[in-house]
Amino acid sequence: MDVAAPGIAAATRQAPRPADPCAFVIFGAAGDLTKRLLFPALYNLAAGKLLPDGFALVGVARAEWSGDEFRDRMRAALKEFATDDVEAKTVDALLRHCRYVRGDFDDLATYDQLKAQLAELGRSAGTRGNALFYLATPPELFAPVARHLGETDLAAESGCWRRLIIEKPFGFNLKSACALNAELLHAFAEHQIYRIDHYLGKETVQNIMVLRFANGMFEPIWNRHHIDHVQITVAETVTVENRGKLYDHTGALRDMVPNHLFQLLALTAMEPPTCFEASAVRTEKLKAIEAVQPLTQDKVFTDVVRGQYVAGRVNGKDVSDYRAAAGVAPQSVTETYVAMRLALDNWRWAGVPFYLRTGKALGARKTEIAIRFRSAPLALFRDMPVENLAQNLLVLRIQPDEGAALHFNAKIPGPEIRIENVRMNFKYEDYFAAAPSTGYETLIYDCMTADQMLFQRAIDIEAGWRAVDPILKAWREAGGRDLYTYKTGSDGPDAAQRLFLRSGQQWRPIA
């Protein structure tokens, strides 16, 4: 049962204003992130009339390129990675004020060159001295680059604004996250720092708040009295591919849980903010993460399951063991899958388990939040097989099929009372005309307009790591004794089902 899509836009939408004039500076401009995602995102913003007239792009990297070569490479990147046909006029306008600075990130002379370029662009491109520094670099360079920006006064705001964007991972554990935040905050103020999580740029993630707080039918039942449990799934079909060496030092827990999964948990579990402004929303999200009940060592081994994929098939292709990947230690105990049962210590969610899972080389690519409502009393249907009564579910699909579905029971037409599970299905693509997107457009635009709602503060990052650290400690002490294997292309290790022990529930299928 699909929700009908209107032929005309359902509501009048106010067009967003163009971003503030600025220079967009990319450290690591020669890397994959720039050509695959950042530059195509900037093009999409330009095509949507969301970039200001006073806009410039500055690439900073070690590659021996000229300014013309950098521009040619960015033009070629659009041909290869743009999500739609590109318009030459828009590309030319985007590249008109494009500069390149060649230098080492640990050489202060590089920053002197950058300062000169920003001053020149203020005059020629009308950037007004505003600059946004995007660190598309390995994480070990976040702190040194931020430090050098501070030492050369490039972080200073004097009649202009200066902002810093960093990608995850935000540290390797609680201690390193605290150290990184201290380094960043030594050079920049908190209001200048934008810790970016591309998951939060997805429309369906942002729609969680709208669905909850703009619809009177959901918020009154969004609590322990009506919800049985919540499942949050981030499943990938990809293997570690050529990232074996890096991934073997990270693993699924560090890579996905303190950031992506906890952000989805926070949006699902948070209390209503006083308004849709950054401070109010982030405060309520933080409270939700801080409410996660700390796991004791014993609880880690009953409420957390880790796994590692072995040979199988994904998407019709043979895949070898994780340990056979280049750069992975032959006896590695790094997890490529993790599932956990968490409890939140607050009034709304007392007694409601939150089940989180994520993994690589699974049977399908799927990110979703499934809210399982409590069953209705069955006395009225005592003469019918209770297994015919479907679970009441609200499923929020983040990717790849963005939308939402509501599962409920309905009577089958006919003289007898017979019941069947039905589904009302809402798809974004059916209802809204979505512009081409890499997932970074909203986040970059928000950085340029100083909207920090979708970004994390230092205290938010540390709260996530504080919840994860006991798991890392217990695993470290256990070695690989509790590491399960799962076949590539499956739903993960069978042991993950034990998290539902005695509840009568189970994971929703992935494939």
C-alpha positions in Angstrom: 0.0 0.0 0.0 1.8 3.1 -1.2 1.1 6.7 -0.1 -0.2 8.6 -3.2 2.2 11.3 -4.5 0.7 14.6 -5.5 1.1 15.9 -9.0 2.1 19.3 -7.7 4.3 20.2 -4.7 2.4 19.6 -1.5 3.5 22.7 0.2 5.0 26.1 -0.5 8.7 26.0 0.3 10.7 29.1 1.1 13.9 29.0 -0.9 17.1 29.1 1.2 19.3 32.1 1.0 22.7 31.9 -0.7 25.6 31.2 1.7 27.8 34.0 3.0 30.7 35.1 0.8 33.8 33.0 1.6 36.8 31.1 0.4 36.4 27.3 0.7 39.9 26.0 1.5 40.5 22.2 1.2 43.6 20.7 2.8 44.2 17.5 1.0 42.8 18.7 -2.2 44.6 16.1 -4.2 42.7 13.2 -2.5 39.7 11.1 -3.3 37.4 12.9 -1.0 37.8 16.1 -2.9 37.2 14.8 -6.3 34.5 12.2 -5.5 32.4 14.2 -3.0 33.5 17.7 -2.1 33.8 19.3 -5.5 30.7 17.6 -6.9 28.8 18.9 -3.8 30.1 22.4 -4.4 28.9 22.1 -8.0 25.5 21.0 -6.9 25.3 24.0 -4.5 26.3 26.3 -7.4 23.7 24.8 -9.7 21.1 25.3 -7.0 22.0 29.0 -6.6 23.2 28.4 -3.0 26.7 29.6 -3.4 27.3 33.3 -3.0 28.6 35.6 -5.7 31.7 36.2 -3.6 32.9 32.6 -3.5 36.4 31.1 -4.1 38.0 27.7 -3.9 41.5 27.1 -2.7 43.1 23.7 -2.9 46.1 22.9 -0.6 48.1 19.8 -1.2 51.6 18.4 -1.7 51.1 17.4 -5.3 53.3 19.3 -7.8 50.4 20.9 -9.7 49.9 24.4 -11.2 46.7 26.3 -10.7 45.6 25.4 -14.2 46.2 21.7 -13.6 44.2 21.8 -10.4 41.3 23.4 -12.2 41.5 20.8 -15.0 41.5 18.0 -12.5 38.4 19.4 -10.7 36.6 19.8 -14.1 37.5 16.1 -14.9 36.2 15.1 -11.5 32.8 16.4 -12.3 32.6 14.4 -15.5 33.5 11.3 -13.6 31.6 11.7 -10.3 28.9 14.3 -10.7 25.4 12.9 -9.9 23.8 14.5 -12.9 24.8 16.2 -16.2 26.9 19.2 -15.6 26.4 22.6 -17.1 29.6 24.1 -18.5 28.6 27.7 -17.6 28.2 26.7 -13.9 31.5 24.9 -13.9 33.3 27.9 -15.4 31.8 30.2 -12.8 32.8 27.8 -10.0 36.4 27.6 -11.3 36.8 31.3 -12.1 38.1 32.0 -8.6 39.9 28.7 -8.0 43.5 28.7 -6.6 46.0 26.1 -5.7 48.7 26.2 -3.0 51.4 23.6 -3.1 53.1 22.8 0.2 53.7 20.6 3.1 51.1 20.8 5.9 53.9 21.0 8.6 55.7 23.9 6.8 54.6 27.3 8.0 55.5 28.7 4.6 52.5 26.9 3.2 50.3 28.8 5.5 51.9 32.1 4.6 51.2 31.3 0.9 47.6 30.5 1.9 47.2 33.8 3.8 48.4 35.7 0.8 45.9 33.9 -1.5 43.0 34.6 0.9 43.9 38.3 1.0 44.1 38.5 -2.8 40.7 36.6 -3.1 39.2 39.1 -0.7 40.0 41.8 -3.2 39.3 40.0 -6.5 36.5 37.6 -5.6 34.7 39.5 -2.9 35.1 36.8 -0.2 35.3 39.6 2.5 38.1 37.6 4.3 35.7 34.8 5.3 37.3 31.4 5.1 36.2 27.8 5.7 39.1 25.3 6.2 38.1 21.7 5.3 40.6 19.1 6.5 40.2 16.3 3.9 43.4 14.8 5.4 44.3 11.7 7.4 43.1 12.1 11.0 46.6 12.3 12.4 47.0 15.7 10.6 43.9 17.3 12.1 45.6 18.6 15.2 48.9 19.8 13.4 47.0 21.6 10.7 44.7 23.3 13.2 47.7 24.2 15.3 49.5 25.8 12.3 46.3 27.7 11.3 46.3 29.2 14.8 50.0 29.9 14.9 49.8 31.9 11.6 46.6 33.8 12.7 44.5 32.2 10.0 42.1 31.1 12.6 41.6 34.7 14.0 38.3 36.4 13.4 38.8 40.1 12.9 36.0 41.7 10.8 35.4 38.3 9.2 34.7 34.7 10.1 36.9 31.6 10.1 35.6 28.0 10.4 37.2 24.6 10.6 35.6 21.3 9.3 37.0 17.9 10.2 35.9 14.5 9.2 35.6 11.4 11.4 37.3 9.6 13.1 37.2 12.1 16.0 39.9 10.2 18.0 40.6 6.5 18.5 39.2 6.2 22.0 38.1 8.6 24.8 41.7 9.6 25.7 42.7 10.5 22.1 39.3 12.2 21.5 39.9 14.5 24.5 43.4 15.2 23.4 42.2 16.1 19.8 39.5 18.4 21.1 42.0 20.1 23.4 44.3 20.7 20.4 41.5 22.1 18.2 40.1 24.3 20.9 43.6 25.8 21.5 43.5 27.2 18.0 39.8 27.7 17.4 36.8 28.5 19.5 34.0 25.9 19.8 31.7 28.0 17.6 34.3 27.9 14.8 34.6 24.0 14.7 32.3 21.8 12.6 32.8 18.1 13.2 31.1 16.6 10.1 29.2 13.3 10.0 28.0 12.8 6.4 25.1 10.6 7.7 23.5 13.7 9.2 23.3 15.3 5.7 20.8 12.7 4.6 17.3 14.0 4.2 15.7 11.0 6.0 18.0 11.5 9.0 16.9 15.1 9.4 13.3 14.0 8.8 13.4 11.9 12.0 12.9 15.1 14.1 10.2 16.4 11.7 8.4 13.1 11.8 8.5 13.0 15.6 7.8 16.6 16.6 5.6 17.8 13.7 3.1 15.0 13.9 0.7 14.7 16.8 0.1 11.0 16.0 3.6 9.9 16.9 5.0 11.9 19.8 2.3 10.8 22.4 3.2 7.1 21.8 7.0 7.7 21.5 7.8 6.2 25.0 8.2 3.1 27.1 4.4 2.7 27.5 3.9 2.0 23.8 7.3 1.0 22.3 8.6 -2.5 22.8 12.1 -1.9 21.4 14.1 -0.1 18.8 16.5 -1.6 16.1 19.1 0.6 14.4 20.9 -1.1 11.5 23.8 0.2 9.3 24.7 -2.7 7.0 27.2 -2.6 4.2 27.9 -5.0 1.4 31.4 -3.6 0.8 34.4 -5.4 2.3 37.5 -3.5 3.6 38.7 -3.5 0.0 42.1 -1.7 -0.2 41.7 -0.2 3.3 42.8 -3.3 5.2 45.8 -1.8 7.0 43.8 1.2 8.2 40.7 -0.8 9.1 42.6 -3.4 11.0 43.6 -0.7 13.5 40.0 0.6 13.7 37.3 -2.0 13.4 33.5 -1.7 13.1 32.9 -0.4 16.7 35.3 2.6 16.5 34.4 3.3 12.8 30.6 3.4 13.2 29.2 3.3 16.7 30.4 6.5 18.6 29.4 8.6 15.6 26.9 7.3 13.0 24.9 4.9 15.1 24.9 7.0 18.3 23.7 10.0 16.2 20.8 7.9 14.9 20.1 6.7 18.5 20.1 10.3 19.8 17.7 11.6 17.1 15.4 8.7 17.9 15.6 8.9 21.7 16.0 12.7 22.4 13.5 14.8 24.2 11.7 17.6 22.3 14.1 20.6 22.0 12.7 24.0 22.9 13.3 25.1 19.3 15.0 23.9 16.1 18.2 25.8 16.8 21.6 24.2 17.1 22.1 24.7 20.9 18.7 23.3 21.8 18.8 20.3 19.5 22.4 19.4 20.4 21.7 19.7 24.1 18.8 17.2 23.9 20.9 14.8 21.7 23.7 14.9 24.2 21.3 14.0 27.1 20.2 10.9 25.1 23.7 9.7 24.6 24.6 10.4 28.2 21.6 8.3 29.3 23.1 5.2 27.7 23.7 2.8 30.6 27.4 2.1 31.0 28.3 -1.5 30.3 30.3 -3.5 32.9 32.8 -6.1 31.7 30.3 -8.9 32.3 27.6 -7.0 30.4 29.9 -6.5 27.5 30.1 -10.3 27.0 26.3 -10.7 27.3 25.1 -7.6 25.6 27.7 -7.0 22.8 28.5 -9.4 19.9 31.5 -8.9 17.6 32.1 -10.8 14.4 34.5 -11.1 11.5 33.6 -12.1 8.0 34.9 -15.2 6.2 34.7 -16.3 2.6 31.4 -16.2 0.8 29.5 -14.3 -1.9 28.2 -10.7 -2.0 26.2 -9.3 -4.9 27.1 -12.4 -7.0 30.9 -12.0 -6.4 33.2 -14.3 -4.4 34.8 -12.7 -1.4 37.7 -14.1 0.6 38.2 -14.0 4.3 38.8 -10.7 6.0 42.2 -11.9 7.2 43.2 -12.5 3.6 42.8 -8.8 2.7 46.0 -6.8 2.0 47.3 -5.1 5.1 45.3 -7.2 7.6 47.2 -9.2 10.2 47.0 -13.0 9.6 45.6 -13.6 13.1 43.7 -10.4 13.3 40.8 -10.2 15.9 39.5 -6.9 14.5 35.7 -7.0 14.3 34.0 -6.2 11.0 30.6 -6.6 12.6 29.3 -5.5 16.0 25.8 -5.7 17.5 24.7 -4.6 21.0 21.8 -4.2 23.3 21.7 -0.9 25.1 19.5 0.6 27.9 18.8 4.3 28.4 18.5 5.5 32.0 15.7 8.0 31.7 12.0 8.3 32.3 10.9 8.0 28.6 12.9 4.9 27.8 13.2 2.9 31.0 12.9 -0.8 30.1 13.0 -0.3 26.4 16.1 -2.0 24.8 17.9 -0.3 21.9 19.5 -2.8 19.5 22.3 -1.5 17.4 24.2 -3.4 14.7 26.6 -2.6 11.9 28.9 -4.6 9.7 30.7 -5.1 6.4 30.3 -7.7 3.7 26.6 -8.3 4.7 23.8 -9.5 2.5 22.5 -6.0 1.6 23.2 -2.3 1.9 20.7 -1.0 4.3 20.5 1.7 7.0 17.2 1.9 8.9 15.6 2.6 12.2 12.8 0.2 13.2 10.5 1.1 16.0 8.6 -1.9 17.3 5.4 -1.0 19.1 3.9 -3.1 21.9 1.3 -5.6 20.8 -2.4 -4.9 21.4 -4.3 -7.1 23.9 -5.1 -10.4 22.1 -8.3 -11.3 24.1 -10.5 -10.2 21.2 -8.7 -12.6 18.8 -8.2 -15.5 21.2 -9.9 -17.9 18.7 -7.4 -17.0 16.0 -3.7 -18.0 15.6 -1.8 -15.2 17.2 1.0 -15.6 14.8 -1.3 -14.1 12.1 -1.2 -10.9 14.0 1.7 -8.8 12.6 4.0 -6.7 14.5 3.2 -3.0 14.5 6.4 -1.3 13.1 7.4 2.1 12.0 10.5 1.7 9.8 12.5 4.8 8.8 14.7 3.9 5.8 17.8 6.1 5.7 19.4 4.4 2.6 19.3 3.3 -0.1 15.5 3.4 -0.5 14.8 6.6 1.5 11.4 6.8 3.1 9.3 5.3 5.8 6.9 2.4 6.2 4.2 1.7 8.8 3.3 -2.0 9.3 -0.1 -2.8 10.9 -3.0 -5.4 10.8 -6.0 -5.2 8.5 -9.0 -7.4 7.8 -8.9 -9.5 4.6 -12.1 -8.9 2.6 -14.7 -11.6 3.1 -17.4 -12.9 5.5 -14.9 -14.2 8.1 -12.6 -12.3 10.3 -9.2 -12.9 8.8 -6.2 -10.7 9.4 -3.2 -9.9 7.3 -0.1 -7.7 7.7 -0.2 -4.6 5.5 2.2 -1.8 4.9 1.8 1.9 4.1 5.0 3.0 2.3 6.3 6.5 1.8 9.2 7.0 -0.6 11.0 10.3 -0.9 11.5 10.0 -4.6 7.8 9.5 -5.3 6.7 12.6 -3.3 9.5 15.1 -3.6 11.7 16.1 -6.5 15.1 15.7 -5.0 18.1 17.6 -6.4 21.2 15.6 -7.2 23.2 15.1 -4.1 26.4 13.6 -2.7 25.2 13.9 0.9 27.6 16.7 1.7 25.6 19.7 0.2 23.5 20.4 3.3 26.4 20.1 5.6 28.7 22.4 3.6 25.9 24.9 3.2 25.2 24.8 6.9 28.9 25.5 7.6 28.8 28.5 5.3 25.6 29.9 7.1 26.9 29.1 10.6 24.1 26.6 11.4 25.7 24.0 13.7 22.6 21.9 14.4 23.9 18.9 12.4 27.4 19.0 13.9 28.9 17.7 17.1 30.5 19.6 19.9 33.6 18.4 21.8 31.3 17.3 24.7 29.1 15.3 22.3 32.1 13.5 20.8 33.5 12.6 24.3 30.1 11.3 25.5 30.0 8.8 22.6 33.5 7.6 23.3 32.7 7.4 27.0 29.9 4.9 26.2 32.1 2.8 23.9 35.4 2.7 26.0 34.3 -0.1 28.4 33.6 -2.3 25.3 37.1 -1.6 23.9 38.7 -2.3 27.3 36.8 -5.6 27.7 37.7 -6.8 24.2 41.3 -5.9 24.7 41.5 -8.0 27.8 39.7 -10.9 26.2 41.9 -11.1 23.1 39.8 -12.8 20.5 38.0 -15.3 22.7 34.6 -13.8 22.0 35.1 -13.1 18.3 32.5 -15.0 16.1 32.7 -15.5 12.3 30.0 -14.9 9.8 29.7 -15.8 6.2 30.1 -13.0 3.7 26.7 -12.1 2.2 24.8 -13.2 5.4 23.0 -11.1 8.1 26.0 -11.5 10.4 27.0 -14.0 13.1 24.2 -16.2 14.5 25.3 -15.3 18.0 23.8 -11.8 17.5 20.4 -13.3 17.9 21.2 -14.1 21.5 20.8 -10.4 22.3 17.0 -11.0 22.0 17.2 -13.9 24.5 13.9 -14.4 26.3 12.3 -11.5 24.6 10.6 -13.4 21.8 11.9 -10.9 19.2 14.6 -11.1 16.6 16.5 -8.9 14.2 14.8 -7.7 11.1 16.3 -9.4 8.0 19.0 -7.5 6.2 19.0 -9.1 2.8 
